[in-house]
Amino acid sequence: MVDLKQVESLIKAKLPDAQVTVEDLTGGGDHLQATVISAAFTDKSLVQQHQLVYGALQAELASEAIHALALKTSAPQN
Amino acid sequence: MTPELKQRIADLIAQDKIFVFMKGAKLMPQCGFSNTVVQIFNTLGVSYSTFDVLSDPEIRQGIKEYSSWPTIPQVYINGKFIGGCDIMIAEYESGELQQKVEVALAS
């Protein structure tokens, strides 16, 4: 169980320009969905984009405080 | 990760052109995300192999480090890490997955 705000700030600490939306899919606090838009994703593959976000949340995922994190990532549209 | 574990994982991935690390078996996935990936490959009608990480704690932890990816399922096509459930859905919808699969099976 993690605080959604905490997840958002962990992602922003890694990707300061990111627009982040975190939702709790089940109400249980461990199945989350994050939508992240950041210029850091430009010209990166989806795998690389998701790895950047996972990197910010390593401890929470390793401890299974977050069991599932659905990710939607994209670079900002110009 | 020990070199032996790394080699075990590499050997598994080399077993098939499409290889999926998942929770449960193909016919009985134990997690919704693993099930989604199985359904996608069943819909594509391609042959693929799976490994049940719940049967082997060493692989379950090791594959996360091996792929720099913290969650299961994980999909490899032609030895290359392609992603987890979200990326499978996104690339299935965009048609990229079908392309990757065709190229892999033709090689």
N, CA and C atoms of all chains as a GROMACS GRO file, in nm:
protein
  555
    1MET      N    1   0.085  -0.120   0.000
    1MET     CA    2   0.000   0.000   0.000
    1MET      C    3   0.088   0.124   0.000
    2VAL      N    4   0.071   0.207  -0.099
    2VAL     CA    5   0.148   0.330  -0.106
    2VAL      C    6   0.053   0.447  -0.128
    3ASP      N    7   0.104   0.564  -0.098
    3ASP     CA    8   0.030   0.687  -0.117
    3ASP      C    9   0.045   0.731  -0.263
    4LEU      N   10  -0.066   0.759  -0.329
    4LEU     CA   11  -0.060   0.796  -0.471
    4LEU      C   12   0.026   0.920  -0.493
    5LYS      N   13   0.016   1.015  -0.399
    5LYS     CA   14   0.096   1.138  -0.408
    5LYS      C   15   0.244   1.106  -0.402
    6GLN      N   16   0.276   1.007  -0.319
    6GLN     CA   17   0.415   0.966  -0.301
    6GLN      C   18   0.469   0.906  -0.433
    7VAL      N   19   0.386   0.827  -0.498
    7VAL     CA   20   0.426   0.768  -0.626
    7VAL      C   21   0.451   0.880  -0.728
    8GLU      N   22   0.358   0.976  -0.730
    8GLU     CA   23   0.372   1.088  -0.822
    8GLU      C   24   0.503   1.163  -0.797
    9SER      N   25   0.535   1.190  -0.669
    9SER     CA   26   0.656   1.268  -0.642
    9SER      C   27   0.783   1.187  -0.668
   10LEU      N   28   0.778   1.056  -0.649
   10LEU     CA   29   0.895   0.973  -0.681
   10LEU      C   30   0.924   0.978  -0.832
   11ILE      N   31   0.818   0.973  -0.912
   11ILE     CA   32   0.837   0.979  -1.058
   11ILE      C   33   0.891   1.117  -1.097
   12LYS      N   34   0.835   1.222  -1.033
   12LYS     CA   35   0.880   1.358  -1.066
   12LYS      C   36   1.023   1.385  -1.020
   13ALA      N   37   1.066   1.316  -0.915
   13ALA     CA   38   1.204   1.333  -0.869
   13ALA      C   39   1.301   1.283  -0.976
   14LYS      N   40   1.259   1.178  -1.047
   14LYS     CA   41   1.343   1.120  -1.152
   14LYS      C   42   1.328   1.196  -1.283
   15LEU      N   43   1.205   1.241  -1.312
   15LEU     CA   44   1.173   1.310  -1.437
   15LEU      C   45   1.106   1.444  -1.404
   16PRO      N   46   1.187   1.545  -1.374
   16PRO     CA   47   1.132   1.670  -1.320
   16PRO      C   48   1.030   1.739  -1.411
   17ASP      N   49   1.040   1.719  -1.544
   17ASP     CA   50   0.947   1.790  -1.633
   17ASP      C   51   0.816   1.713  -1.652
   18ALA      N   52   0.805   1.596  -1.590
   18ALA     CA   53   0.694   1.506  -1.625
   18ALA      C   54   0.558   1.556  -1.577
   19GLN      N   55   0.457   1.530  -1.660
   19GLN     CA   56   0.318   1.544  -1.616
   19GLN      C   57   0.276   1.403  -1.575
   20VAL      N   58   0.236   1.392  -1.449
   20VAL     CA   59   0.209   1.259  -1.394
   20VAL      C   60   0.067   1.249  -1.340
   21THR      N   61  -0.005   1.144  -1.378
   21THR     CA   62  -0.135   1.115  -1.319
   21THR      C   63  -0.130   0.973  -1.264
   22VAL      N   64  -0.161   0.957  -1.137
   22VAL     CA   65  -0.161   0.823  -1.077
   22VAL      C   66  -0.302   0.790  -1.031
   23GLU      N   67  -0.349   0.671  -1.072
   23GLU     CA   68  -0.482   0.627  -1.030
   23GLU      C   69  -0.472   0.493  -0.958
   24ASP      N   70  -0.563   0.471  -0.867
   24ASP     CA   71  -0.573   0.344  -0.797
   24ASP      C   72  -0.683   0.263  -0.866
   25LEU      N   73  -0.647   0.154  -0.932
   25LEU     CA   74  -0.742   0.081  -1.016
   25LEU      C   75  -0.841  -0.002  -0.937
   26THR      N   76  -0.800  -0.048  -0.820
   26THR     CA   77  -0.886  -0.142  -0.747
   26THR      C   78  -0.933  -0.088  -0.612
   27GLY      N   79  -0.876   0.024  -0.567
   27GLY     CA   80  -0.909   0.075  -0.435
   27GLY      C   81  -0.825   0.011  -0.326
   28GLY      N   82  -0.744  -0.087  -0.365
   28GLY     CA   83  -0.660  -0.157  -0.265
   28GLY      C   84  -0.524  -0.093  -0.246
   29GLY      N   85  -0.493   0.003  -0.331
   29GLY     CA   86  -0.368   0.076  -0.315
   29GLY      C   87  -0.246   0.005  -0.370
   30ASP      N   88  -0.262  -0.115  -0.428
   30ASP     CA   89  -0.143  -0.182  -0.481
   30ASP      C   90  -0.152  -0.213  -0.631
   31HIS      N   91  -0.266  -0.188  -0.692
   31HIS     CA   92  -0.279  -0.197  -0.838
   31HIS      C   93  -0.297  -0.055  -0.892
   32LEU      N   94  -0.188   0.001  -0.942
   32LEU     CA   95  -0.191   0.141  -0.980
   32LEU      C   96  -0.176   0.157  -1.130
   33GLN      N   97  -0.223   0.271  -1.177
   33GLN     CA   98  -0.199   0.308  -1.316
   33GLN      C   99  -0.140   0.447  -1.319
   34ALA      N  100  -0.030   0.463  -1.388
   34ALA     CA  101   0.032   0.594  -1.399
   34ALA      C  102   0.042   0.635  -1.545
   35THR      N  103   0.001   0.758  -1.572
   35THR     CA  104   0.019   0.816  -1.704
   35THR      C  105   0.128   0.920  -1.690
   36VAL      N  106   0.234   0.907  -1.769
   36VAL     CA  107   0.350   0.994  -1.755
   36VAL      C  108   0.385   1.053  -1.892
   37ILE      N  109   0.393   1.184  -1.898
   37ILE     CA  110   0.435   1.252  -2.020
   37ILE      C  111   0.561   1.331  -1.989
   38SER      N  112   0.671   1.301  -2.061
   38SER     CA  113   0.796   1.369  -2.032
   38SER      C  114   0.880   1.379  -2.157
   39ALA      N  115   0.952   1.490  -2.168
   39ALA     CA  116   1.041   1.510  -2.282
   39ALA      C  117   1.155   1.408  -2.280
   40ALA      N  118   1.183   1.350  -2.164
   40ALA     CA  119   1.288   1.248  -2.154
   40ALA      C  120   1.254   1.125  -2.237
   41PHE      N  121   1.127   1.110  -2.278
   41PHE     CA  122   1.084   0.991  -2.354
   41PHE      C  123   1.106   1.006  -2.504
   42THR      N  124   1.137   1.129  -2.547
   42THR     CA  125   1.154   1.154  -2.690
   42THR      C  126   1.259   1.058  -2.748
   43ASP      N  127   1.224   0.995  -2.859
   43ASP     CA  128   1.315   0.904  -2.931
   43ASP      C  129   1.356   0.780  -2.850
   44LYS      N  130   1.279   0.748  -2.745
   44LYS     CA  131   1.308   0.624  -2.672
   44LYS      C  132   1.200   0.521  -2.703
   45SER      N  133   1.238   0.393  -2.699
   45SER     CA  134   1.140   0.287  -2.720
   45SER      C  135   1.050   0.279  -2.597
   46LEU      N  136   0.935   0.213  -2.614
   46LEU     CA  137   0.842   0.198  -2.500
   46LEU      C  138   0.911   0.127  -2.384
   47VAL      N  139   0.994   0.025  -2.416
   47VAL     CA  140   1.065  -0.047  -2.310
   47VAL      C  141   1.153   0.050  -2.232
   48GLN      N  142   1.227   0.133  -2.303
   48GLN     CA  143   1.316   0.229  -2.236
   48GLN      C  144   1.235   0.332  -2.155
   49GLN      N  145   1.122   0.375  -2.210
   49GLN     CA  146   1.038   0.472  -2.136
   49GLN      C  147   0.988   0.411  -2.005
   50HIS      N  148   0.939   0.287  -2.014
   50HIS     CA  149   0.887   0.223  -1.893
   50HIS      C  150   0.999   0.195  -1.793
   51GLN      N  151   1.119   0.161  -1.844
   51GLN     CA  152   1.232   0.135  -1.754
   51GLN      C  153   1.268   0.261  -1.676
   52LEU      N  154   1.255   0.377  -1.738
   52LEU     CA  155   1.283   0.502  -1.666
   52LEU      C  156   1.186   0.519  -1.549
   53VAL      N  157   1.059   0.494  -1.574
   53VAL     CA  158   0.959   0.510  -1.468
   53VAL      C  159   0.978   0.403  -1.360
   54TYR      N  160   1.000   0.279  -1.402
   54TYR     CA  161   1.024   0.172  -1.305
   54TYR      C  162   1.144   0.205  -1.217
   55GLY      N  163   1.246   0.266  -1.278
   55GLY     CA  164   1.367   0.302  -1.204
   55GLY      C  165   1.337   0.394  -1.087
   56ALA      N  166   1.240   0.483  -1.105
   56ALA     CA  167   1.202   0.577  -1.000
   56ALA      C  168   1.131   0.507  -0.885
   57LEU      N  169   1.074   0.390  -0.914
   57LEU     CA  170   0.988   0.323  -0.815
   57LEU      C  171   1.045   0.187  -0.773
   58GLN      N  172   1.176   0.171  -0.795
   58GLN     CA  173   1.241   0.043  -0.772
   58GLN      C  174   1.210  -0.020  -0.635
   59ALA      N  175   1.228   0.060  -0.530
   59ALA     CA  176   1.212   0.006  -0.394
   59ALA      C  177   1.068  -0.040  -0.371
   60GLU      N  178   0.971   0.041  -0.417
   60GLU     CA  179   0.830   0.010  -0.394
   60GLU      C  180   0.788  -0.116  -0.470
   61LEU      N  181   0.845  -0.134  -0.591
   61LEU     CA  182   0.811  -0.252  -0.671
   61LEU      C  183   0.880  -0.376  -0.614
   62ALA      N  184   1.006  -0.359  -0.570
   62ALA     CA  185   1.081  -0.474  -0.517
   62ALA      C  186   1.015  -0.527  -0.390
   63SER      N  187   0.964  -0.436  -0.307
   63SER     CA  188   0.901  -0.478  -0.181
   63SER      C  189   0.757  -0.523  -0.202
   64GLU      N  190   0.708  -0.510  -0.326
   64GLU     CA  191   0.570  -0.540  -0.362
   64GLU      C  192   0.469  -0.452  -0.289
   65ALA      N  193   0.517  -0.334  -0.240
   65ALA     CA  194   0.422  -0.233  -0.192
   65ALA      C  195   0.331  -0.194  -0.309
   66ILE      N  196   0.391  -0.190  -0.428
   66ILE     CA  197   0.312  -0.181  -0.551
   66ILE      C  198   0.321  -0.317  -0.617
   67HIS      N  199   0.207  -0.385  -0.631
   67HIS     CA  200   0.207  -0.518  -0.693
   67HIS      C  201   0.200  -0.503  -0.845
   68ALA      N  202   0.120  -0.408  -0.889
   68ALA     CA  203   0.100  -0.392  -1.032
   68ALA      C  204   0.095  -0.245  -1.067
   69LEU      N  205   0.166  -0.209  -1.171
   69LEU     CA  206   0.167  -0.071  -1.214
   69LEU      C  207   0.146  -0.070  -1.365
   70ALA      N  208   0.027  -0.031  -1.405
   70ALA     CA  209   0.001  -0.016  -1.548
   70ALA      C  210   0.060   0.119  -1.589
   71LEU      N  211   0.131   0.122  -1.698
   71LEU     CA  212   0.198   0.245  -1.739
   71LEU      C  213   0.153   0.289  -1.875
   72LYS      N  214   0.130   0.418  -1.887
   72LYS     CA  215   0.110   0.479  -2.019
   72LYS      C  216   0.210   0.592  -2.027
   73THR      N  217   0.302   0.582  -2.118
   73THR     CA  218   0.405   0.685  -2.127
   73THR      C  219   0.406   0.745  -2.267
   74SER      N  220   0.441   0.873  -2.273
   74SER     CA  221   0.457   0.936  -2.404
   74SER      C  222   0.539   1.062  -2.391
   75ALA      N  223   0.594   1.105  -2.503
   75ALA     CA  224   0.666   1.232  -2.507
   75ALA      C  225   0.564   1.341  -2.537
   76PRO      N  226   0.590   1.465  -2.491
   76PRO     CA  227   0.495   1.573  -2.518
   76PRO      C  228   0.481   1.599  -2.668
   77GLN      N  229   0.359   1.629  -2.712
   77GLN     CA  230   0.336   1.665  -2.852
   77GLN      C  231   0.379   1.809  -2.875
   78ASN      N  232   0.451   1.831  -2.982
   78ASN     CA  233   0.492   1.969  -3.011
   78ASN      C  234   0.387   2.040  -3.097
   79MET      N  235   2.341  -1.152  -0.938
   79MET     CA  236   2.295  -1.275  -1.002
   79MET      C  237   2.416  -1.362  -1.038
   80THR      N  238   2.407  -1.493  -1.011
   80THR     CA  239   2.518  -1.583  -1.040
   80THR      C  240   2.526  -1.607  -1.191
   81PRO      N  241   2.646  -1.637  -1.242
   81PRO     CA  242   2.660  -1.668  -1.384
   81PRO      C  243   2.573  -1.788  -1.424
   82GLU      N  244   2.557  -1.884  -1.330
   82GLU     CA  245   2.476  -2.003  -1.359
   82GLU      C  246   2.330  -1.964  -1.384
   83LEU      N  247   2.279  -1.875  -1.298
   83LEU     CA  248   2.139  -1.832  -1.313
   83LEU      C  249   2.122  -1.755  -1.444
   84LYS      N  250   2.217  -1.669  -1.471
   84LYS     CA  251   2.212  -1.590  -1.594
   84LYS      C  252   2.209  -1.683  -1.716
   85GLN      N  253   2.290  -1.788  -1.710
   85GLN     CA  254   2.295  -1.883  -1.821
   85GLN      C  255   2.164  -1.961  -1.832
   86ARG      N  256   2.106  -1.997  -1.717
   86ARG     CA  257   1.977  -2.069  -1.719
   86ARG      C  258   1.871  -1.985  -1.789
   87ILE      N  259   1.869  -1.855  -1.756
   87ILE     CA  260   1.769  -1.766  -1.816
   87ILE      C  261   1.795  -1.753  -1.966
   88ALA      N  262   1.922  -1.735  -2.002
   88ALA     CA  263   1.957  -1.722  -2.144
   88ALA      C  264   1.916  -1.848  -2.221
   89ASP      N  265   1.938  -1.965  -2.160
   89ASP     CA  266   1.902  -2.091  -2.225
   89ASP      C  267   1.750  -2.102  -2.245
   90LEU      N  268   1.676  -2.057  -2.145
   90LEU     CA  269   1.529  -2.060  -2.157
   90LEU      C  270   1.485  -1.974  -2.274
   91ILE      N  271   1.538  -1.851  -2.278
   91ILE     CA  272   1.497  -1.755  -2.382
   91ILE      C  273   1.530  -1.809  -2.521
   92ALA      N  274   1.641  -1.886  -2.529
   92ALA     CA  275   1.685  -1.939  -2.658
   92ALA      C  276   1.599  -2.057  -2.705
   93GLN      N  277   1.511  -2.106  -2.614
   93GLN     CA  278   1.430  -2.225  -2.649
   93GLN      C  279   1.328  -2.201  -2.759
   94ASP      N  280   1.279  -2.077  -2.768
   94ASP     CA  281   1.174  -2.052  -2.867
   94ASP      C  282   1.185  -1.908  -2.916
   95LYS      N  283   1.132  -1.885  -3.036
   95LYS     CA  284   1.138  -1.748  -3.093
   95LYS      C  285   1.053  -1.652  -3.012
   96ILE      N  286   0.943  -1.704  -2.959
   96ILE     CA  287   0.862  -1.622  -2.869
   96ILE      C  288   0.862  -1.691  -2.733
   97PHE      N  289   0.914  -1.625  -2.632
   97PHE     CA  290   0.923  -1.687  -2.500
   97PHE      C  291   0.865  -1.592  -2.396
   98VAL      N  292   0.775  -1.644  -2.313
   98VAL     CA  293   0.705  -1.562  -2.214
   98VAL      C  294   0.733  -1.613  -2.073
   99PHE      N  295   0.784  -1.526  -1.987
   99PHE     CA  296   0.792  -1.554  -1.844
   99PHE      C  297   0.662  -1.506  -1.783
  100MET      N  298   0.588  -1.596  -1.717
  100MET     CA  299   0.456  -1.560  -1.668
  100MET      C  300   0.427  -1.627  -1.535
  101LYS      N  301   0.314  -1.586  -1.474
  101LYS     CA  302   0.268  -1.652  -1.352
  101LYS      C  303   0.162  -1.753  -1.391
  102GLY      N  304   0.190  -1.879  -1.364
  102GLY     CA  305   0.100  -1.986  -1.403
  102GLY      C  306   0.138  -2.043  -1.539
  103ALA      N  307   0.054  -2.136  -1.587
  103ALA     CA  308   0.080  -2.200  -1.715
  103ALA      C  309  -0.008  -2.137  -1.822
  104LYS      N  310   0.031  -2.163  -1.947
  104LYS     CA  311  -0.042  -2.111  -2.062
  104LYS      C  312  -0.192  -2.139  -2.050
  105LEU      N  313  -0.227  -2.262  -2.008
  105LEU     CA  314  -0.368  -2.299  -2.002
  105LEU      C  315  -0.434  -2.251  -1.873
  106MET      N  316  -0.353  -2.213  -1.775
  106MET     CA  317  -0.411  -2.165  -1.651
  106MET      C  318  -0.327  -2.053  -1.590
  107PRO      N  319  -0.332  -1.934  -1.652
  107PRO     CA  320  -0.254  -1.822  -1.597
  107PRO      C  321  -0.303  -1.787  -1.456
  108GLN      N  322  -0.209  -1.748  -1.370
  108GLN     CA  323  -0.242  -1.718  -1.230
  108GLN      C  324  -0.247  -1.569  -1.202
  109CYS      N  325  -0.249  -1.488  -1.307
  109CYS     CA  326  -0.248  -1.344  -1.287
  109CYS      C  327  -0.310  -1.282  -1.412
  110GLY      N  328  -0.388  -1.178  -1.392
  110GLY     CA  329  -0.460  -1.116  -1.503
  110GLY      C  330  -0.368  -1.064  -1.613
  111PHE      N  331  -0.252  -1.013  -1.571
  111PHE     CA  332  -0.159  -0.954  -1.669
  111PHE      C  333  -0.095  -1.064  -1.754
  112SER      N  334  -0.059  -1.175  -1.688
  112SER     CA  335  -0.005  -1.289  -1.763
  112SER      C  336  -0.111  -1.342  -1.859
  113ASN      N  337  -0.235  -1.348  -1.812
  113ASN     CA  338  -0.346  -1.396  -1.895
  113ASN      C  339  -0.361  -1.309  -2.020
  114THR      N  340  -0.350  -1.178  -2.003
  114THR     CA  341  -0.364  -1.087  -2.118
  114THR      C  342  -0.261  -1.118  -2.226
  115VAL      N  343  -0.136  -1.141  -2.183
  115VAL     CA  344  -0.030  -1.169  -2.281
  115VAL      C  345  -0.058  -1.302  -2.353
  116VAL      N  346  -0.101  -1.404  -2.278
  116VAL     CA  347  -0.135  -1.533  -2.338
  116VAL      C  348  -0.248  -1.516  -2.440
  117GLN      N  349  -0.349  -1.438  -2.402
  117GLN     CA  350  -0.463  -1.418  -2.494
  117GLN      C  351  -0.419  -1.349  -2.623
  118ILE      N  352  -0.326  -1.254  -2.611
  118ILE     CA  353  -0.278  -1.184  -2.731
  118ILE      C  354  -0.209  -1.283  -2.825
  119PHE      N  355  -0.121  -1.365  -2.770
  119PHE     CA  356  -0.050  -1.460  -2.858
  119PHE      C  357  -0.146  -1.568  -2.911
  120ASN      N  358  -0.244  -1.608  -2.832
  120ASN     CA  359  -0.343  -1.703  -2.882
  120ASN      C  360  -0.423  -1.643  -2.996
  121THR      N  361  -0.458  -1.514  -2.982
  121THR     CA  362  -0.532  -1.445  -3.087
  121THR      C  363  -0.449  -1.437  -3.216
  122LEU      N  364  -0.319  -1.414  -3.200
  122LEU     CA  365  -0.232  -1.408  -3.318
  122LEU      C  366  -0.213  -1.547  -3.378
  123GLY      N  367  -0.244  -1.650  -3.299
  123GLY     CA  368  -0.235  -1.787  -3.350
  123GLY      C  369  -0.094  -1.834  -3.376
  124VAL      N  370   0.001  -1.782  -3.299
  124VAL     CA  371   0.141  -1.821  -3.319
  124VAL      C  372   0.185  -1.917  -3.209
  125SER      N  373   0.289  -1.992  -3.238
  125SER     CA  374   0.340  -2.084  -3.136
  125SER      C  375   0.439  -2.009  -3.047
  126TYR      N  376   0.434  -2.036  -2.917
  126TYR     CA  377   0.521  -1.969  -2.822
  126TYR      C  378   0.540  -2.060  -2.702
  127SER      N  379   0.646  -2.036  -2.627
  127SER     CA  380   0.672  -2.114  -2.508
  127SER      C  381   0.664  -2.025  -2.386
  128THR      N  382   0.632  -2.087  -2.270
  128THR     CA  383   0.621  -2.008  -2.148
  128THR      C  384   0.698  -2.076  -2.035
  129PHE      N  385   0.732  -1.995  -1.935
  129PHE     CA  386   0.790  -2.048  -1.813
  129PHE      C  387   0.712  -1.994  -1.696
  130ASP      N  388   0.671  -2.082  -1.605
  130ASP     CA  389   0.594  -2.040  -1.488
  130ASP      C  390   0.690  -1.997  -1.376
  131VAL      N  391   0.699  -1.866  -1.352
  131VAL     CA  392   0.794  -1.818  -1.252
  131VAL      C  393   0.752  -1.857  -1.110
  132LEU      N  394   0.623  -1.889  -1.091
  132LEU     CA  395   0.578  -1.930  -0.958
  132LEU      C  396   0.639  -2.066  -0.920
  133SER      N  397   0.686  -2.140  -1.019
  133SER     CA  398   0.744  -2.272  -0.993
  133SER      C  399   0.892  -2.262  -0.955
  134ASP      N  400   0.950  -2.143  -0.965
  134ASP     CA  401   1.094  -2.131  -0.948
  134ASP      C  402   1.132  -1.991  -0.896
  135PRO      N  403   1.146  -1.977  -0.762
  135PRO     CA  404   1.172  -1.845  -0.702
  135PRO      C  405   1.301  -1.780  -0.755
  136GLU      N  406   1.398  -1.863  -0.791
  136GLU     CA  407   1.525  -1.810  -0.839
  136GLU      C  408   1.507  -1.738  -0.972
  137ILE      N  409   1.436  -1.802  -1.062
  137ILE     CA  410   1.407  -1.740  -1.193
  137ILE      C  411   1.314  -1.620  -1.172
  138ARG      N  412   1.218  -1.633  -1.081
  138ARG     CA  413   1.121  -1.525  -1.058
  138ARG      C  414   1.192  -1.395  -1.022
  139GLN      N  415   1.293  -1.404  -0.933
  139GLN     CA  416   1.369  -1.285  -0.896
  139GLN      C  417   1.471  -1.249  -1.005
  140GLY      N  418   1.538  -1.353  -1.055
  140GLY     CA  419   1.647  -1.332  -1.150
  140GLY      C  420   1.605  -1.264  -1.278
  141ILE      N  421   1.487  -1.299  -1.328
  141ILE     CA  422   1.444  -1.243  -1.457
  141ILE      C  423   1.422  -1.092  -1.446
  142LYS      N  424   1.386  -1.046  -1.325
  142LYS     CA  425   1.363  -0.902  -1.306
  142LYS      C  426   1.493  -0.826  -1.325
  143GLU      N  427   1.600  -0.884  -1.270
  143GLU     CA  428   1.731  -0.822  -1.282
  143GLU      C  429   1.784  -0.837  -1.425
  144TYR      N  430   1.764  -0.955  -1.482
  144TYR     CA  431   1.813  -0.987  -1.616
  144TYR      C  432   1.759  -0.887  -1.719
  145SER      N  433   1.630  -0.854  -1.707
  145SER     CA  434   1.566  -0.766  -1.805
  145SER      C  435   1.563  -0.620  -1.761
  146SER      N  436   1.612  -0.588  -1.641
  146SER     CA  437   1.591  -0.455  -1.581
  146SER      C  438   1.443  -0.419  -1.588
  147TRP      N  439   1.363  -0.511  -1.542
  147TRP     CA  440   1.217  -0.494  -1.552
  147TRP      C  441   1.156  -0.555  -1.427
  148PRO      N  442   1.080  -0.476  -1.346
  148PRO     CA  443   1.044  -0.525  -1.213
  148PRO      C  444   0.921  -0.614  -1.206
  149THR      N  445   0.853  -0.635  -1.318
  149THR     CA  446   0.726  -0.708  -1.309
  149THR      C  447   0.721  -0.826  -1.405
  150ILE      N  448   0.630  -0.917  -1.377
  150ILE     CA  449   0.597  -1.032  -1.461
  150ILE      C  450   0.458  -1.005  -1.517
  151PRO      N  451   0.422  -1.037  -1.637
  151PRO     CA  452   0.495  -1.114  -1.738
  151PRO      C  453   0.604  -1.035  -1.812
  152GLN      N  454   0.692  -1.111  -1.876
  152GLN     CA  455   0.795  -1.053  -1.961
  152GLN      C  456   0.801  -1.134  -2.091
  153VAL      N  457   0.808  -1.061  -2.200
  153VAL     CA  458   0.806  -1.127  -2.331
  153VAL      C  459   0.938  -1.106  -2.404
  154TYR      N  460   0.993  -1.214  -2.454
  154TYR     CA  461   1.112  -1.209  -2.540
  154TYR      C  462   1.076  -1.260  -2.679
  155ILE      N  463   1.117  -1.183  -2.780
  155ILE     CA  464   1.100  -1.229  -2.919
  155ILE      C  465   1.238  -1.233  -2.984
  156ASN      N  466   1.273  -1.347  -3.037
  156ASN     CA  467   1.406  -1.367  -3.097
  156ASN      C  468   1.518  -1.323  -3.002
  157GLY      N  469   1.504  -1.355  -2.874
  157GLY     CA  470   1.608  -1.326  -2.778
  157GLY      C  471   1.611  -1.182  -2.729
  158LYS      N  472   1.519  -1.099  -2.780
  158LYS     CA  473   1.520  -0.958  -2.740
  158LYS      C  474   1.402  -0.930  -2.648
  159PHE      N  475   1.428  -0.857  -2.540
  159PHE     CA  476   1.320  -0.820  -2.447
  159PHE      C  477   1.226  -0.719  -2.512
  160ILE      N  478   1.098  -0.755  -2.518
  160ILE     CA  479   1.000  -0.672  -2.588
  160ILE      C  480   0.914  -0.592  -2.491
  161GLY      N  481   0.896  -0.643  -2.368
  161GLY     CA  482   0.818  -0.567  -2.271
  161GLY      C  483   0.725  -0.654  -2.190
  162GLY      N  484   0.640  -0.586  -2.112
  162GLY     CA  485   0.541  -0.655  -2.031
  162GLY      C  486   0.403  -0.637  -2.091
  163CYS      N  487   0.303  -0.652  -2.005
  163CYS     CA  488   0.164  -0.653  -2.052
  163CYS      C  489   0.122  -0.523  -2.123
  164ASP      N  490   0.156  -0.408  -2.065
  164ASP     CA  491   0.112  -0.280  -2.124
  164ASP      C  492   0.166  -0.263  -2.264
  165ILE      N  493   0.295  -0.299  -2.281
  165ILE     CA  494   0.358  -0.279  -2.412
  165ILE      C  495   0.300  -0.378  -2.513
  166MET      N  496   0.270  -0.500  -2.468
  166MET     CA  497   0.206  -0.596  -2.558
  166MET      C  498   0.073  -0.542  -2.609
  167ILE      N  499  -0.007  -0.484  -2.516
  167ILE     CA  500  -0.137  -0.430  -2.558
  167ILE      C  501  -0.116  -0.314  -2.656
  168ALA      N  502  -0.024  -0.222  -2.621
  168ALA     CA  503  -0.002  -0.105  -2.706
  168ALA      C  504   0.047  -0.147  -2.844
  169GLU      N  505   0.140  -0.243  -2.848
  169GLU     CA  506   0.198  -0.281  -2.977
  169GLU      C  507   0.105  -0.374  -3.056
  170TYR      N  508   0.017  -0.444  -2.985
  170TYR     CA  509  -0.083  -0.524  -3.055
  170TYR      C  510  -0.181  -0.430  -3.124
  171GLU      N  511  -0.222  -0.326  -3.053
  171GLU     CA  512  -0.319  -0.231  -3.110
  171GLU      C  513  -0.259  -0.152  -3.225
  172SER      N  514  -0.130  -0.122  -3.217
  172SER     CA  515  -0.067  -0.044  -3.324
  172SER      C  516  -0.022  -0.131  -3.441
  173GLY      N  517  -0.022  -0.262  -3.422
  173GLY     CA  518   0.022  -0.352  -3.530
  173GLY      C  519   0.171  -0.384  -3.525
  174GLU      N  520   0.246  -0.316  -3.437
  174GLU     CA  521   0.390  -0.340  -3.428
  174GLU      C  522   0.422  -0.483  -3.383
  175LEU      N  523   0.340  -0.534  -3.292
  175LEU     CA  524   0.366  -0.668  -3.239
  175LEU      C  525   0.354  -0.772  -3.350
  176GLN      N  526   0.246  -0.761  -3.431
  176GLN     CA  527   0.227  -0.854  -3.542
  176GLN      C  528   0.350  -0.853  -3.632
  177GLN      N  529   0.403  -0.734  -3.659
  177GLN     CA  530   0.522  -0.721  -3.744
  177GLN      C  531   0.642  -0.792  -3.682
  178LYS      N  532   0.666  -0.765  -3.554
  178LYS     CA  533   0.781  -0.828  -3.486
  178LYS      C  534   0.768  -0.979  -3.489
  179VAL      N  535   0.646  -1.028  -3.466
  179VAL     CA  536   0.622  -1.172  -3.463
  179VAL      C  537   0.647  -1.232  -3.601
  180GLU      N  538   0.597  -1.166  -3.705
  180GLU     CA  539   0.616  -1.216  -3.841
  180GLU      C  540   0.764  -1.223  -3.876
  181VAL      N  541   0.836  -1.117  -3.845
  181VAL     CA  542   0.979  -1.113  -3.875
  181VAL      C  543   1.051  -1.226  -3.800
  182ALA      N  544   1.015  -1.244  -3.673
  182ALA     CA  545   1.082  -1.345  -3.592
  182ALA      C  546   1.054  -1.486  -3.646
  183LEU      N  547   0.929  -1.511  -3.682
  183LEU     CA  548   0.894  -1.646  -3.726
  183LEU      C  549   0.951  -1.676  -3.865
  184ALA      N  550   0.976  -1.571  -3.943
  184ALA     CA  551   1.031  -1.591  -4.078
  184ALA      C  552   1.182  -1.610  -4.074
  185SER      N  553   1.244  -1.571  -3.963
  185SER     CA  554   1.391  -1.575  -3.958
  185SER      C  555   1.442  -1.716  -3.933
   0.00000   0.00000   0.00000
